[in-house]
Amino acid sequence: MTTQPIVVWGEIPVKNLEASAKFYDAVFGWTSKVDRSGPQAMVLLNGAGDTVGANLFEGDTATGNIIHFAVPDNCEAAADRAAAAGGKVLSPAVDIPPGRFIMALDPDGNQIGLFQAREA
């Protein structure tokens, strides 16, 4: 039996996209690039857009890092369960090349992504 990864993506809000990319590239020896395929520009850390990874995006750094979790079915069903369990759904489904996601808050206010991979 194979298991699906639990964490599929991480997001780090930054004040300056280009400056932050230079920092992470310098620290880790990466060559990152700006990706404009989604609803906002982001920097794919290490240029890894086709695998589990992370990105930088310009946003409110007070929100902290965002972890996207794989859902067992689809992101709408997961959003319904999150709301029923005391969370809050923040967005409709967003389509991106590797799949779809919905942003939500857990009961403590931590922002999470509910990610549904695109079918192969």
FENMO-V916387 format. One record per residue. N is the residue number from 1. PHI is phi in degrees with one decimal (* if undefined). PSI is psi in radians with two decimals (999 if undefined). Layout:
# FENMO-V916387
((N,PHI,PSI) (N,PHI,PSI))
This chain:
# FENMO-V916387
((1,*,2.26) (2,-95.4,2.59) (3,-112.6,2.58) (4,-84.3,2.47) (5,-59.2,2.53) (6,-80.4,-0.93) (7,-91.7,2.18) (8,-110.1,-0.29) (9,-166.2,2.61) (10,-125.5,2.54) (11,-127.0,2.41) (12,-120.8,2.02) (13,-75.5,2.36) (14,-133.0,2.80) (15,-82.8,-0.58) (16,-135.8,1.92) (17,-57.8,-0.90) (18,-66.6,-0.77) (19,-63.6,-0.71) (20,-67.5,-0.67) (21,-60.8,-0.74) (22,-61.2,-0.69) (23,-61.4,-0.93) (24,-64.5,-0.68) (25,-62.4,-0.74) (26,-65.9,-0.73) (27,-67.9,-0.75) (28,-105.4,-0.06) (29,73.7,0.45) (30,-87.6,2.94) (31,-126.5,1.66) (32,-92.3,2.83) (33,-142.3,2.71) (34,-77.2,2.35) (35,-118.4,2.19) (36,-114.0,0.42) (37,-80.1,-0.31) (38,-103.1,-2.86) (39,-71.2,-0.30) (40,-147.8,2.71) (41,-64.2,2.52) (42,-149.2,2.85) (43,-109.6,2.07) (44,-77.9,2.01) (45,-64.5,2.25) (46,65.2,0.26) (47,66.9,0.29) (48,-88.5,1.49) (49,-98.4,-0.12) (50,-112.8,0.31) (51,-151.1,3.08) (52,-59.9,2.33) (53,-167.5,-2.61) (54,-154.6,2.86) (55,-142.4,2.83) (56,-104.2,2.53) (57,-144.6,2.61) (58,-77.2,2.09) (59,-166.2,-3.05) (60,-71.9,1.89) (61,-67.8,-0.22) (62,-71.1,-0.28) (63,-75.0,-0.31) (64,76.5,-3.11) (65,-68.7,2.65) (66,-119.6,2.25) (67,-106.7,2.31) (68,-100.0,2.21) (69,-106.7,2.46) (70,-69.6,2.39) (71,-100.5,2.65) (72,-76.9,-0.23) (73,-135.2,-1.65) (74,-135.2,2.81) (75,-67.9,-0.53) (76,-65.1,-0.76) (77,-63.9,-0.71) (78,-65.1,-0.68) (79,-63.3,-0.71) (80,-61.0,-0.75) (81,-66.6,-0.68) (82,-61.9,-0.79) (83,-64.1,-0.75) (84,-65.1,-0.47) (85,-91.6,0.12) (86,104.8,0.07) (87,-88.6,-3.04) (88,-135.4,2.27) (89,-85.4,2.28) (90,-102.5,-0.36) (91,-150.3,2.77) (92,-74.2,3.06) (93,-63.9,2.40) (94,-114.7,2.18) (95,-86.4,2.30) (96,-134.3,2.87) (97,-51.5,-0.73) (98,-82.0,-0.12) (99,162.5,-2.43) (100,-142.3,2.70) (101,-149.1,2.73) (102,-125.4,2.37) (103,-89.3,2.48) (104,-147.7,2.91) (105,-114.1,2.46) (106,-80.5,3.04) (107,-59.7,-0.36) (108,-92.4,0.04) (109,90.0,0.14) (110,-75.5,2.25) (111,-81.7,2.31) (112,-133.9,2.75) (113,-107.5,2.43) (114,-106.7,1.78) (115,-103.7,2.32) (116,-117.4,2.02) (117,-68.7,2.57) (118,-69.3,2.42) (119,-70.2,2.41) (120,-72.0,999))
